[in-house]
């Protein structure tokens, strides 16, 4: 029997995105996934050492993209720019079928690894985090 595309855990995560805001509340550039049309705006506040202190995000995506944003929001505090870039690279490799779980809890999105059309939505929060840290550092 085939497993469902969206598991109960994925849907639970999608419904509980930490730092969720409306798009008009985040005055930052919006990013889009070219493969699925998901969109996300993210703003971060950095501590004095350049590490993420607060993440705010507006998300319009499929359940995979929303769940990815939720997982990122739960664990991004304390991450610096280099660590965010490394996490993005690990997620890309993992979606390609290689490597271990690249981010805390991301294994719940394993059903999407075989669906390349969903990869853009999963990567979007990680791309947005890298960009948001760069903007906040400037």
C-alpha positions, 0 to 999 in steps of 0.5 A: 500500500502506498503511503500518503503524500502528506502525513499527519506530521507534515500537516501538523507542522504546516499548521504551526509555523513559528514567527508566522506573519502576513506578507504585508507585515514583513517589509522584505523582498519576497522569494518564489520557487520557480518550480511550484510558485511557493512564495516566502518573505523572511526577516531576521534579527541578529544578535551582536555575534551575527547569529539569528535571534528572531525569525519572522516569515510569511509563507504561501506554499504547499504543505511540504513548503509550510512544514519546511518553514516550520522546521526552519523556524523552530531551529534557526535561532543561533545560526550564523550566515556560514551555518545557514549556507551549509544547511542549504547545501546539505538540504539540496544534497539530501533532496537529491537522495544523499546524506543524512538528515540535514536539519533537525526534523527534516526527515519528516519530509522524506516522502517529498524526496522522490517528488522533484517538483516539491523540492523548490518549496522545501528549499525556499525557507533555507534560501530565504534564511541565507538571504535574510541573514545577508540583508540583516548583516549589511 
